[in-house]
Amino acid sequence: MITQNKQRILVTGGAGYIGSVLVPELLRQGHAVTVLDNFSFGPSLLDCIHNEELTIVRGDVRDERIIKKLVAKSDAVIPLACLVGAPLCAQRPVEAQTINFDAIKMIVDLTSAEQKLLFPTTNSGYGVGEEGKFCTEQSPLRPISLYGRLKADIEQVLLDSGHAITFRLATAFGISPRMRLDLLVNDFTYRAVNDRFIVLFEAHFKRNYIHVRDIAKAFIHGIDHFETMKNEPYNVGLSDANLSKRELCEEIKKQVPEFHIVESDIGQDPDKRDYIVSNEKIEATGYQPDVSLQKGITELIRGYQIVRRHQFANV
């Protein structure tokens, strides 16, 4: 469905894993999109560069002179620029603070009540949940990494602004023009296709999952329903995909029968997140994801006939 309400949308980090899927969809919806990115992961968005409604600005999201000009011309801002994931933030804590918190707070401070803010936080803020109990938006946030803490802290700043929606995204998966192989489903499927085996540590730890195209769909849904959804956080995930790492591997094995799964009692997973998530709140607004976990795995298997690990990483 093409929107009847064209908006000027600023997407920082718009050339990344989510942005390179979201930006073309925003353009298809009829919006004018400005992307600010430093393109540190190489070229992206070339498939829609012909669109006259797309403006590219190469720069740093921490540069107030650039941000001030771009925010002033925008009806909505989607701050995607981020150091993503606990390992990367632990390696580069100063950059994590300045990019994942300070730069986004600057955007909040520069926007007015009439401008829309739509922000991807993460359901990793739930940390370690209670066994058998779903995490809802009312559940306490107990992040166990610098990445999770910064996301939780900036989420509160955004919600306090009075003109923001935050999406607590499940673990993303799926093919993107700016591919990432470090994400759990993407990584495990790659191992199944190329290595045919995996060794799991703490295989019972559970997560929720969501396809990258359905993340883009959530942002568009938020733009279209902003007035009724604003000032609230929303979990965004597949309600039938609260799976342990072992269960995820079994789903992959259905399509890659030669995939051998080994559990190790020795060693620990440095990522201690373990929780199940309810997505009922956003579903009640009319949002439903389109891509099942199995469909996404099928897509990844096909994509890995093209993609090799040395080409794509997040560090």
C-alpha positions in Angstrom: 0.0 0.0 0.0 1.4 3.4 -1.0 1.0 6.1 1.6 -1.1 9.2 0.8 0.9 11.2 3.3 4.3 11.9 1.9 6.9 12.6 4.6 10.5 13.7 4.7 12.3 11.1 6.6 15.9 11.2 7.9 17.5 7.8 8.4 20.9 7.8 10.1 22.9 4.6 9.5 20.6 4.0 6.5 23.1 2.0 4.6 23.4 -0.7 7.3 21.7 -4.1 7.7 18.3 -2.8 8.5 18.6 0.5 6.7 19.4 -1.0 3.3 16.1 -2.9 3.5 14.1 -0.1 5.1 15.1 2.8 2.9 14.0 1.3 -0.5 10.7 0.4 1.1 10.2 3.9 2.4 10.9 5.2 -1.1 8.4 2.7 -2.5 5.8 4.0 0.0 6.2 7.5 -1.6 8.3 9.2 1.1 11.3 11.5 0.5 14.3 9.9 2.3 17.6 11.4 3.4 20.3 8.9 4.5 23.2 9.9 6.7 25.9 7.3 6.8 29.7 7.0 6.9 29.6 3.9 4.6 32.2 2.2 6.8 30.9 -1.2 5.6 31.2 -0.3 2.0 28.7 0.7 -0.7 25.0 0.2 -0.2 21.7 1.6 -1.5 23.0 1.6 -5.1 19.8 -0.2 -6.1 17.7 2.8 -5.4 20.2 5.6 -6.1 18.2 6.5 -9.2 15.2 7.5 -7.1 15.1 11.3 -7.1 13.4 11.2 -3.6 16.6 9.8 -2.1 19.3 12.1 -0.8 22.6 10.7 0.4 24.8 12.5 2.9 28.2 11.0 3.8 29.1 12.0 7.3 29.3 11.2 11.0 26.1 11.0 13.1 28.0 12.7 15.9 28.6 15.8 13.8 26.1 18.4 15.2 26.5 20.7 12.3 25.3 18.0 9.9 22.6 16.7 12.2 21.2 20.1 13.0 20.6 20.9 9.3 19.1 17.5 8.4 16.8 17.3 11.4 15.4 20.7 10.7 14.3 19.5 7.2 12.6 16.3 8.4 9.1 15.3 9.4 10.4 12.0 11.0 13.8 10.7 12.1 14.8 7.0 12.3 18.2 6.8 14.1 19.7 3.5 13.0 23.3 4.5 13.2 24.7 2.3 16.0 27.6 0.0 17.1 25.5 -3.2 17.1 26.0 -6.1 19.5 27.6 -6.7 22.8 31.0 -7.9 21.5 31.6 -4.8 19.4 30.5 -2.4 22.1 32.7 -4.1 24.6 35.7 -3.7 22.2 34.9 0.0 21.5 33.2 1.4 24.6 33.9 5.1 24.0 32.5 4.9 20.4 29.5 2.9 21.8 28.7 5.7 24.3 29.1 8.5 21.7 27.2 6.8 18.9 24.6 4.7 20.7 23.7 7.3 23.3 25.1 10.8 22.9 24.4 11.2 19.2 20.8 10.0 19.6 20.2 12.2 22.6 21.4 15.1 20.4 18.8 14.2 17.8 16.1 14.1 20.5 17.2 17.5 21.8 17.1 19.0 18.2 13.6 17.7 17.4 10.3 19.4 18.2 7.1 17.8 19.4 5.7 17.9 15.9 8.4 15.6 14.5 8.2 11.8 14.7 11.0 9.7 16.3 11.0 6.0 15.6 13.9 4.1 17.2 15.1 0.5 17.2 16.1 -0.6 20.7 16.5 -4.3 21.4 14.7 -6.9 23.5 18.1 -8.0 24.7 17.4 -5.4 27.5 15.4 -8.2 29.1 18.7 -9.9 29.8 17.8 -13.1 31.7 14.1 -13.7 31.9 12.1 -16.0 34.3 11.7 -19.5 33.0 8.4 -20.0 31.3 7.4 -16.4 31.7 7.0 -14.1 28.7 8.7 -10.7 28.8 6.2 -7.9 28.0 6.8 -4.2 27.7 6.1 -4.0 31.4 8.8 -6.5 32.4 11.9 -5.0 34.1 14.8 -4.3 31.8 17.9 -6.1 33.1 20.6 -5.6 30.4 23.7 -7.6 30.9 26.0 -5.8 28.4 27.1 -2.2 27.7 25.2 -2.5 24.4 22.0 -3.5 26.2 22.4 -0.8 28.9 23.0 2.0 26.4 19.9 0.9 24.4 17.8 0.8 27.5 19.0 4.2 28.7 18.5 6.0 25.4 15.0 4.3 25.0 13.9 6.1 28.2 15.2 9.4 26.9 13.2 8.9 23.7 10.0 7.9 25.4 10.3 10.9 27.8 10.4 13.2 24.8 6.7 12.7 24.2 7.0 12.2 20.4 8.7 8.8 19.9 8.0 5.1 19.3 10.6 2.5 20.3 10.7 -1.0 18.9 12.3 -3.7 21.1 13.5 -5.8 18.2 14.0 -9.5 18.5 17.2 -11.0 17.1 17.1 -10.1 13.4 17.7 -12.5 10.5 17.4 -12.7 6.8 19.2 -11.5 3.6 20.0 -7.8 3.3 22.1 -5.9 0.8 24.4 -5.0 3.7 24.6 -8.5 5.0 25.5 -9.6 8.5 26.7 -13.1 9.3 27.1 -12.6 13.0 23.4 -12.7 13.8 22.3 -16.0 15.3 20.0 -17.4 12.6 22.2 -16.1 9.8 25.3 -17.5 11.5 23.8 -21.0 12.3 22.4 -21.4 8.8 25.7 -20.4 7.3 27.4 -23.1 9.4 24.8 -25.6 8.3 25.3 -24.9 4.6 29.1 -24.6 4.6 30.4 -26.6 7.6 27.6 -29.1 8.1 28.2 -29.1 11.9 28.0 -26.8 14.9 29.0 -27.1 18.6 26.5 -25.4 20.9 27.3 -24.0 24.3 24.4 -23.5 26.7 22.0 -24.7 24.0 18.9 -24.3 26.2 19.2 -20.4 26.1 16.1 -19.0 24.4 15.6 -16.0 22.1 13.0 -14.5 19.9 13.5 -13.8 16.2 12.3 -11.4 13.5 13.1 -11.1 9.8 14.8 -7.9 8.6 11.9 -7.2 6.1 9.4 -7.4 9.0 11.6 -4.9 10.9 11.2 -2.5 8.0 7.4 -3.2 8.0 7.3 -2.3 11.7 8.8 1.1 11.1 6.4 1.8 8.3 3.5 0.6 10.5 4.7 3.0 13.2 4.9 6.0 10.7 1.4 5.2 9.5 -0.1 4.8 13.1 2.1 7.2 14.9 -0.5 9.2 16.8 -2.1 6.1 18.3 1.2 4.3 19.0 3.5 7.1 20.2 5.2 7.3 23.7 5.2 3.5 24.0 7.7 0.7 23.5 6.8 -2.3 21.4 8.3 -5.8 21.3 8.7 -6.8 17.6 9.2 -10.5 17.0 7.7 -13.7 15.7 5.3 -15.0 18.3 5.9 -18.6 17.2 9.6 -18.3 17.3 10.7 -18.2 21.0 13.3 -20.9 20.5 16.3 -22.2 22.2 19.6 -22.4 20.3 19.1 -26.2 20.0 15.5 -25.7 18.7 16.7 -23.2 16.2 19.3 -25.7 14.9 16.6 -28.4 14.6 14.6 -26.0 12.4 17.6 -25.5 10.2 18.3 -29.2 10.1 14.8 -29.7 8.6 16.1 -28.0 5.4 19.8 -29.1 5.7 19.5 -32.7 6.8 23.3 -33.2 6.8 23.6 -30.6 9.6 25.2 -32.2 12.7 24.4 -30.6 16.0 26.7 -31.2 19.0 26.1 -29.9 22.5 29.2 -29.3 24.7 29.1 -29.4 28.5 32.5 -27.7 28.6 32.7 -24.0 27.8 30.2 -21.1 28.1 28.5 -18.8 25.7 29.7 -15.2 26.4 26.2 -14.0 25.4 24.1 -14.9 28.5 20.7 -13.7 27.2 17.9 -16.1 27.9 14.3 -15.1 27.7 11.0 -15.5 25.8 9.0 -12.5 24.6 5.4 -11.6 24.0 4.6 -9.5 20.9 0.9 -9.1 21.6 1.1 -5.4 22.2 2.2 -4.5 18.6 0.0 -7.2 17.1 -3.0 -5.5 18.8 -2.3 -2.4 16.7 -2.7 -4.4 13.5 0.9 -5.3 12.8 1.7 -8.9 11.7 5.0 -10.1 10.4 5.1 -11.7 7.0 8.2 -13.9 7.0 8.2 -17.1 9.0 11.4 -18.5 10.5 11.3 -21.4 8.1 10.8 -19.1 5.1 13.7 -17.0 6.2 16.0 -20.0 6.6 15.1 -21.1 3.0 16.0 -17.6 1.8 19.3 -17.7 3.7 20.2 -21.1 2.2 19.7 -19.7 -1.3 21.6 -16.6 -0.4 24.6 -18.5 0.8 25.2 -19.8 -2.7 26.4 -16.2 -3.2 27.6 -15.0 0.1 30.9 -16.0 1.7 32.0 -15.2 5.3 35.0 -13.1 4.4 32.8 -10.6 2.6 30.5 -9.7 5.4 31.0 -9.0 9.1 30.1 -6.5 11.8 33.6 -5.8 13.1 
